[in-house]
């Protein structure tokens, strides 16, 4: 066509072709065959003694095909995700709706808790198996057509986000491991549990959504220099195969094909740290102007049941709010908690009155005194403070002990003991894990003011009674 368009000119072509295959890093087999065909054209006018270049053009054609055995792993991946979902108890739609609305009224909206490590491990294993295939899907979705502007589709964008946001389970798993390491030795609930705000996890994962986005027209395809390195194509193929084999083997063992996710999560973390530095610098330069504070890490105060009746790593997300906290709103937090306590206390009082008849005769008298002593206060000034503490104990125990794994451990496996203590001054009764009595030096509890009434096993107490332990 060019020769017909320029019949009196000389048309020269340079064709560059590249083909290759490689195995991508992943726990499953992920192969890819790619090729490029580049045609450079130069039109020269040699009608006179000196040839002149009239036009230069290039055409690039790319092709890629993938071979993978992800389909054969479908049952394994589905099993892991089903196990993660079955960590919740089966219930009717009406009951789920009722429990959800009731939980919203009990627990503040900013509370996000990754309770058990079991479903997170299931989701992480499933993502490691098919994570590389998910990256291939994202790559094909984000490739622009013919180098044009990316064609945005909202429905497809939501579907892509649902796939890319699976990496949040890796961050949650890492947070669990860090909390386990931090609370493993010489830890007490007085020190609190390290955590991060809930939106901290989402902001770290955001870069993974656009990791595969590219526009072909934005690539610089100019060839500045060409150099022939090796004269034997077979040697090039062997060296490439050896390099990719070593690289992919290490990547498969360490990250299971998640190198892109890890890089993007590191970028997201660095960006958050940079924003944190900028915000703190502004606060230092303008100390009187502080419309908000940025929180990267905080401690969650826990009841004494943490580390005894349930694992502290159940709280890896902070209960103190979002990343950007308004100082004025933080002062109103106590009012929000107090508004919750009236409903929680009345609910627990009603449950005590209705269900005491189902308890063994040996423990009825002690728990009756415990129930009556719990809701009798001396002085109206202490009601709000006691309600606030009770509400946080009930809410945390409700969030963690409702996990099926923790509940199964308390009701079947564990031989943990709980003691009913009575205050010598206020005559109020408390439920505390009994091993704390032997470790009294590590807790800010005046054991001389408490009198032990009875010691019971967690399997002997009903779940609603254990919620008051703290």
C-alpha positions as CSV (number, residue, x, y, z in Angstrom):
1,X,0.0,0.0,0.0
2,X,2.8,2.4,0.8
3,X,4.5,1.5,-2.5
4,X,1.4,2.3,-4.4
5,X,0.9,5.5,-2.5
6,X,4.5,6.5,-3.3
7,X,5.3,4.9,-6.7
8,X,8.4,7.0,-7.4
9,X,9.9,6.6,-3.9
10,X,11.9,3.9,-2.2
11,X,10.1,2.1,0.7
12,X,12.3,0.4,3.2
13,X,11.1,-2.0,6.0
14,X,12.7,-3.2,9.2
15,X,10.8,-6.0,10.9
16,X,11.5,-6.9,14.5
17,X,9.9,-10.0,15.9
18,X,10.0,-11.3,19.5
19,X,8.5,-14.4,20.9
20,X,9.0,-16.1,24.2
21,X,7.4,-18.2,26.9
22,X,7.9,-18.1,30.7
23,X,6.3,-19.5,33.8
24,X,4.9,-16.9,36.1
25,X,5.5,-17.1,39.9
26,X,2.6,-18.8,41.6
27,X,1.7,-21.8,43.7
28,X,-0.1,-23.3,40.6
29,X,1.2,-23.5,37.1
30,X,0.9,-20.2,35.3
31,X,2.4,-20.1,31.8
32,X,2.4,-17.3,29.3
33,X,3.4,-17.0,25.7
34,X,3.9,-13.6,24.3
35,X,5.0,-12.0,21.1
36,X,5.7,-8.7,19.5
37,X,5.9,-7.7,15.9
38,X,7.3,-4.2,15.1
39,X,7.5,-2.9,11.5
40,X,9.5,0.3,10.9
41,X,8.9,1.9,7.5
42,X,11.0,4.6,5.8
43,X,10.0,6.3,2.6
44,X,12.9,7.9,0.7
45,X,12.9,10.1,-2.4
46,X,15.9,9.2,-4.6
47,X,14.9,11.0,-7.7
48,X,17.8,13.4,-7.4
49,X,21.4,12.5,-6.6
50,X,20.8,12.9,-2.9
51,X,18.1,10.7,-1.2
52,X,15.8,12.4,1.2
53,X,13.6,10.8,3.8
54,X,10.0,11.7,3.2
55,X,8.2,9.9,6.0
56,X,8.9,7.4,8.8
57,X,6.3,5.2,10.4
58,X,6.1,2.3,12.8
59,X,3.5,-0.3,13.5
60,X,3.4,-2.5,16.6
61,X,1.4,-5.7,17.1
62,X,1.3,-7.6,20.4
63,X,-0.1,-11.0,21.2
64,X,-0.3,-12.9,24.5
65,X,-1.8,-16.2,25.4
66,X,-1.8,-17.9,28.8
67,X,-1.9,-21.5,29.9
68,X,-2.8,-22.3,33.5
69,X,-4.2,-25.1,35.6
70,X,-6.2,-22.9,38.0
71,X,-9.4,-24.7,36.9
72,X,-8.1,-28.0,38.3
73,X,-7.6,-26.2,41.7
74,X,-11.2,-24.9,41.7
75,X,-12.4,-27.4,44.3
76,X,-9.5,-26.7,46.7
77,X,-9.9,-22.9,46.4
78,X,-13.7,-23.2,46.8
79,X,-13.2,-25.4,49.9
80,X,-11.0,-22.9,51.6
81,X,-13.5,-20.0,50.9
82,X,-16.4,-22.1,52.0
83,X,-14.6,-23.0,55.2
84,X,-14.1,-19.3,55.8
85,X,-17.8,-18.6,55.3
86,X,-19.0,-21.5,57.4
87,X,-17.2,-20.0,60.4
88,X,-20.5,-18.2,60.9
89,X,-23.5,-20.1,62.2
90,X,-26.4,-20.9,59.9
91,X,-29.5,-18.8,60.5
92,X,-32.7,-17.7,58.7
93,X,-32.7,-14.4,56.8
94,X,-35.1,-12.9,59.3
95,X,-32.8,-13.9,62.2
96,X,-29.7,-12.5,60.4
97,X,-31.5,-9.2,59.8
98,X,-32.6,-9.0,63.4
99,X,-29.2,-9.9,64.8
100,X,-27.5,-7.4,62.5
101,X,-29.8,-4.5,63.5
102,X,-29.4,-5.5,67.2
103,X,-25.6,-5.7,66.9
104,X,-25.5,-2.2,65.2
105,X,-27.4,-0.8,68.2
106,X,-24.9,-2.4,70.6
107,X,-21.6,-1.9,68.9
108,X,-20.4,1.5,67.7
109,X,-20.3,1.9,63.9
110,X,-16.5,2.5,63.9
111,X,-15.8,-0.9,65.5
112,X,-14.3,-3.4,63.1
113,X,-13.0,-6.7,64.5
114,X,-11.3,-9.5,62.8
115,X,-12.1,-12.1,65.4
116,X,-10.8,-15.5,64.6
117,X,-7.6,-16.3,62.7
118,X,-9.2,-19.4,61.1
119,X,-11.3,-17.8,58.3
120,X,-8.5,-15.4,57.5
121,X,-6.1,-18.3,57.0
122,X,-8.6,-19.9,54.7
123,X,-9.0,-16.8,52.6
124,X,-5.2,-16.2,52.5
125,X,-4.6,-19.8,51.3
126,X,-7.2,-19.5,48.6
127,X,-5.9,-16.2,47.4
128,X,-2.3,-17.5,47.3
129,X,-3.5,-20.3,45.0
130,X,-5.5,-18.3,42.5
131,X,-3.9,-14.9,43.2
132,X,-1.8,-14.9,40.1
133,X,-4.7,-15.8,37.9
134,X,-6.6,-12.9,39.4
135,X,-3.7,-10.6,38.4
136,X,-4.0,-11.8,34.8
137,X,-7.7,-11.0,34.8
138,X,-6.9,-7.5,36.1
139,X,-4.2,-7.1,33.4
140,X,-6.6,-8.0,30.6
141,X,-9.3,-5.7,32.0
142,X,-7.1,-2.6,32.2
143,X,-5.4,-2.9,28.8
144,X,-6.7,0.0,26.6
145,X,-7.9,-0.7,23.1
146,X,-5.6,0.2,20.3
147,X,-3.7,2.6,22.6
148,X,-6.8,4.8,23.1
149,X,-8.2,6.2,26.3
150,X,-9.3,3.6,28.8
151,X,-13.0,2.8,28.4
152,X,-14.5,3.1,31.9
153,X,-17.4,0.9,32.9
154,X,-18.8,1.2,36.4
155,X,-20.1,-2.3,36.6
156,X,-16.8,-3.8,35.5
157,X,-15.0,-1.5,37.8
158,X,-16.9,-2.8,40.8
159,X,-16.2,-6.4,39.7
160,X,-12.5,-5.6,39.4
161,X,-12.4,-4.0,42.8
162,X,-14.0,-7.1,44.3
163,X,-11.1,-9.2,42.9
164,X,-8.3,-6.8,43.8
165,X,-9.5,-6.1,47.3
166,X,-9.0,-9.8,48.3
167,X,-5.5,-8.7,49.2
168,X,-6.9,-7.2,52.4
169,X,-6.8,-10.7,53.9
170,X,-3.0,-10.7,53.6
171,X,-2.8,-7.4,55.6
172,X,-5.3,-8.8,58.2
173,X,-3.2,-11.9,58.5
174,X,0.0,-9.9,59.0
175,X,-1.7,-7.8,61.7
176,X,-2.7,-10.9,63.5
177,X,0.8,-12.3,63.4
178,X,2.3,-9.0,64.7
179,X,-0.2,-8.9,67.6
180,X,0.5,-12.5,68.5
181,X,4.3,-11.7,68.6
182,X,3.7,-8.6,70.6
183,X,1.4,-10.3,73.2
184,X,3.2,-13.6,73.5
185,X,5.6,-12.8,76.4
186,X,5.0,-10.9,79.6
187,X,1.9,-9.2,78.3
188,X,-1.1,-8.1,80.4
189,X,-4.4,-6.5,79.4
190,X,-3.3,-3.3,81.2
191,X,-0.9,-2.7,78.3
192,X,-3.6,-2.8,75.7
193,X,-3.5,-4.4,72.2
194,X,-1.8,-2.7,69.4
195,X,-4.1,-2.0,66.5
196,X,-4.7,0.1,63.4
197,X,-7.7,2.1,62.3
198,X,-10.1,0.2,60.0
199,X,-9.6,2.4,57.0
200,X,-5.9,1.9,57.3
201,X,-6.3,-1.5,55.8
202,X,-8.4,-0.3,52.9
203,X,-6.1,2.5,52.0
204,X,-3.1,0.2,51.9
205,X,-4.9,-2.1,49.4
206,X,-6.1,0.7,47.1
207,X,-2.9,0.7,44.9
208,X,-3.5,-3.0,44.1
209,X,-6.6,-2.0,42.2
210,X,-4.7,0.1,39.7
211,X,-1.5,-2.1,39.6
212,X,-2.2,-3.5,36.2
213,X,-3.6,-0.2,34.6
214,X,-1.7,0.9,31.5
215,X,-2.3,2.9,28.4
216,X,-0.3,1.8,25.4
217,X,-0.3,5.2,23.8
218,X,1.7,6.5,26.8
219,X,4.6,4.2,26.1
220,X,7.8,5.7,24.6
221,X,8.6,3.3,21.7
222,X,11.6,5.2,20.4
223,X,14.7,3.0,19.7
224,X,17.7,5.0,20.9
225,X,20.3,2.3,20.5
226,X,20.7,-1.3,19.3
227,X,23.4,-3.7,20.4
228,X,23.9,-7.3,19.5
229,X,24.9,-9.2,22.7
230,X,24.9,-12.9,21.9
231,X,25.1,-14.5,18.5
232,X,23.4,-17.7,19.5
233,X,19.6,-17.4,19.9
234,X,19.5,-20.8,21.6
235,X,21.8,-19.6,24.4
236,X,19.6,-16.6,25.0
237,X,16.6,-18.9,25.4
238,X,18.4,-21.1,27.8
239,X,19.6,-18.2,29.9
240,X,16.1,-16.7,30.0
241,X,14.7,-20.1,31.1
242,X,17.2,-20.5,33.9
243,X,16.7,-16.9,35.2
244,X,12.9,-17.2,35.2
245,X,13.0,-20.7,36.8
246,X,15.1,-19.5,39.7
247,X,13.1,-16.3,40.1
248,X,9.7,-17.9,39.9
249,X,10.7,-20.8,42.2
250,X,11.6,-18.4,45.0
251,X,8.5,-16.2,44.3
252,X,6.3,-19.3,44.4
253,X,7.6,-20.4,47.7
254,X,7.7,-17.0,49.4
255,X,4.7,-15.1,48.1
256,X,2.8,-17.5,45.9
257,X,2.6,-15.2,43.0
258,X,1.7,-12.1,45.0
259,X,4.7,-10.0,44.3
260,X,2.5,-7.3,42.6
261,X,0.3,-7.2,45.7
262,X,3.2,-6.9,48.0
263,X,4.8,-4.1,46.0
264,X,1.5,-2.1,45.8
265,X,0.8,-2.6,49.5
266,X,4.3,-1.3,50.3
267,X,3.6,1.7,48.1
268,X,0.3,2.3,49.9
269,X,2.0,2.1,53.3
270,X,4.7,4.5,52.2
271,X,2.1,7.0,50.9
272,X,0.2,6.8,54.2
273,X,3.4,7.4,56.1
274,X,4.2,10.4,53.9
275,X,0.7,11.9,54.5
276,X,1.2,11.3,58.3
277,X,4.5,13.1,58.2
278,X,3.0,16.1,56.3
279,X,0.0,16.3,58.7
280,X,2.2,16.2,61.8
281,X,4.5,18.8,60.2
282,X,1.5,21.1,59.7
283,X,0.5,20.6,63.4
284,X,4.0,21.5,64.5
285,X,4.1,24.6,62.3
286,X,0.5,25.7,63.2
287,X,-0.2,24.3,66.7
288,X,-3.4,26.3,67.1
289,X,-4.9,25.0,63.9
290,X,-5.6,21.3,64.3
291,X,-8.9,20.4,62.6
292,X,-8.1,16.7,62.7
293,X,-5.5,14.3,63.9
294,X,-4.1,11.4,61.9
295,X,-3.8,8.1,63.8
296,X,-1.6,5.4,62.4
297,X,-1.5,3.1,65.4
298,X,-3.2,3.0,68.8
299,X,-3.8,0.7,71.7
300,X,-7.1,-0.9,72.5
301,X,-7.7,-1.4,76.2
302,X,-9.1,-4.8,76.9
303,X,-10.8,-6.6,79.9
304,X,-9.0,-9.3,81.8
305,X,-10.6,-11.9,79.6
306,X,-8.1,-11.0,76.9
307,X,-5.3,-13.6,77.0
308,X,-7.3,-15.9,79.3
309,X,-10.7,-16.6,77.9
310,X,-9.9,-15.3,74.4
311,X,-6.8,-14.5,72.4
312,X,-5.7,-10.8,72.3
313,X,-5.0,-11.1,68.5
314,X,-8.8,-11.0,68.0
315,X,-8.4,-7.2,68.2
316,X,-6.1,-6.1,65.4
317,X,-8.2,-3.2,64.3
318,X,-8.5,-0.2,66.7
319,X,-11.7,0.7,68.4
320,X,-10.8,4.4,68.6
321,X,-12.1,5.5,65.2
322,X,-10.9,6.3,61.7
323,X,-7.5,7.4,60.5
324,X,-8.5,11.1,60.6
325,X,-10.0,11.8,64.0
326,X,-11.7,15.1,64.9
327,X,-10.6,16.2,68.4
328,X,-14.1,17.5,69.1
329,X,-15.7,14.2,68.2
330,X,-13.2,12.4,70.3
331,X,-14.4,14.3,73.4
332,X,-17.9,13.1,72.6
333,X,-17.0,9.4,72.5
334,X,-17.8,8.9,76.2
335,X,-21.4,10.2,75.5
336,X,-21.8,7.6,72.7
337,X,-20.6,4.8,75.0
338,X,-22.9,5.9,77.8
339,X,-25.9,5.8,75.5
340,X,-25.1,2.2,74.7
341,X,-24.8,1.1,78.3
342,X,-28.4,1.6,79.3
343,X,-29.6,-0.8,76.7
344,X,-26.8,-3.3,77.3
345,X,-27.3,-3.3,81.1
346,X,-31.0,-3.7,80.9
347,X,-30.6,-6.5,78.4
348,X,-28.1,-8.3,80.6
349,X,-30.2,-7.7,83.7
350,X,-33.3,-9.3,82.0
351,X,-31.2,-12.2,80.8
352,X,-30.0,-12.9,84.4
353,X,-33.6,-12.7,85.7
354,X,-35.0,-15.0,83.1
355,X,-32.3,-17.7,82.9
356,X,-31.2,-18.2,86.5
357,X,-33.6,-21.1,86.9
358,X,-31.7,-23.0,84.2
359,X,-28.4,-22.9,86.2
360,X,-27.2,-25.8,88.5
361,X,-28.4,-25.4,92.1
362,X,-24.9,-25.0,93.4
363,X,-24.3,-21.9,91.4
364,X,-27.7,-20.3,91.5
365,X,-27.2,-18.6,94.9
366,X,-23.8,-17.2,94.0
367,X,-25.0,-15.9,90.6
368,X,-28.1,-14.4,92.1
369,X,-26.0,-12.4,94.4
370,X,-23.7,-11.6,91.4
371,X,-26.7,-10.4,89.3
372,X,-28.2,-8.3,92.1
373,X,-24.9,-6.8,93.1
374,X,-23.9,-6.0,89.5
375,X,-26.7,-3.4,89.1
376,X,-26.8,-1.8,92.5
377,X,-24.6,1.2,92.7
378,X,-23.7,3.5,95.6
379,X,-24.0,7.1,94.5
380,X,-25.4,8.4,91.2
381,X,-22.1,10.0,90.2
382,X,-20.5,6.6,89.6
383,X,-23.3,5.2,87.5
384,X,-22.0,6.6,84.2
385,X,-18.4,5.5,84.7
386,X,-19.5,2.0,85.8
387,X,-21.9,1.7,82.9
388,X,-19.2,2.8,80.5
389,X,-16.8,0.1,81.7
390,X,-19.5,-2.5,81.8
391,X,-20.5,-1.7,78.2
392,X,-17.0,-2.0,76.9
393,X,-16.6,-5.4,78.6
394,X,-19.9,-6.7,77.3
395,X,-19.2,-5.4,73.8
396,X,-15.7,-6.8,73.5
397,X,-16.7,-10.2,74.9
398,X,-19.7,-10.2,72.6
399,X,-17.5,-9.5,69.6
400,X,-14.8,-12.1,70.4
401,X,-16.7,-14.8,72.2
402,X,-19.4,-15.0,69.4
403,X,-16.7,-16.4,67.2
404,X,-17.5,-20.1,66.7
405,X,-13.8,-21.2,67.3
406,X,-13.5,-19.3,70.6
407,X,-16.9,-20.4,71.7
408,X,-16.1,-24.1,70.9
409,X,-12.8,-23.7,72.9
410,X,-14.6,-22.3,75.9
411,X,-17.5,-24.8,75.9
412,X,-15.7,-28.0,74.9
413,X,-11.9,-27.9,75.0
414,X,-10.9,-25.3,77.6
415,X,-10.7,-26.0,81.3
416,X,-10.4,-22.3,82.1
417,X,-11.9,-21.3,85.5
418,X,-13.8,-18.2,86.3
419,X,-14.2,-16.8,89.8
420,X,-17.1,-14.8,91.3
421,X,-15.6,-12.1,93.5
422,X,-17.3,-9.7,95.9
423,X,-16.1,-6.3,96.8
424,X,-15.8,-5.8,100.5
425,X,-16.7,-2.1,100.3
426,X,-19.4,-1.9,97.6
427,X,-20.7,-5.4,97.9
428,X,-20.7,-5.5,94.2
429,X,-19.8,-8.9,92.5
430,X,-17.5,-9.4,89.6
431,X,-16.7,-12.3,87.2
432,X,-12.9,-12.5,86.7
433,X,-10.7,-15.3,85.2
434,X,-9.5,-17.3,88.2
435,X,-5.8,-17.5,87.0
436,X,-5.5,-13.8,87.6
437,X,-5.5,-14.4,91.3
438,X,-2.2,-16.2,91.0
439,X,-0.8,-13.4,88.8
440,X,-2.1,-10.5,90.9
441,X,1.2,-8.6,90.7
442,X,0.8,-8.1,87.0
443,X,-2.7,-6.5,87.2
444,X,-3.9,-3.2,88.8
445,X,-6.4,-5.1,91.0
446,X,-6.6,-4.7,94.7
447,X,-7.1,-8.3,95.7
448,X,-7.4,-7.4,99.4
449,X,-10.7,-5.6,98.5
450,X,-12.2,-8.7,96.8
451,X,-13.5,-11.9,98.4
452,X,-13.7,-15.1,96.4
453,X,-17.3,-16.5,96.4
454,X,-17.1,-19.4,94.1
455,X,-14.9,-20.8,91.3
456,X,-16.6,-22.4,88.2
457,X,-15.4,-23.8,84.9
458,X,-16.2,-22.0,81.7
459,X,-18.1,-25.1,80.5
460,X,-20.5,-24.8,83.5
461,X,-21.4,-21.2,82.8
462,X,-23.7,-20.2,80.0
463,X,-22.5,-17.9,77.3
464,X,-24.5,-14.9,78.4
465,X,-22.9,-15.2,81.8
466,X,-19.4,-15.3,80.3
467,X,-20.1,-12.0,78.6
468,X,-20.0,-10.2,81.9
469,X,-16.5,-11.6,82.8
470,X,-13.9,-8.9,82.8
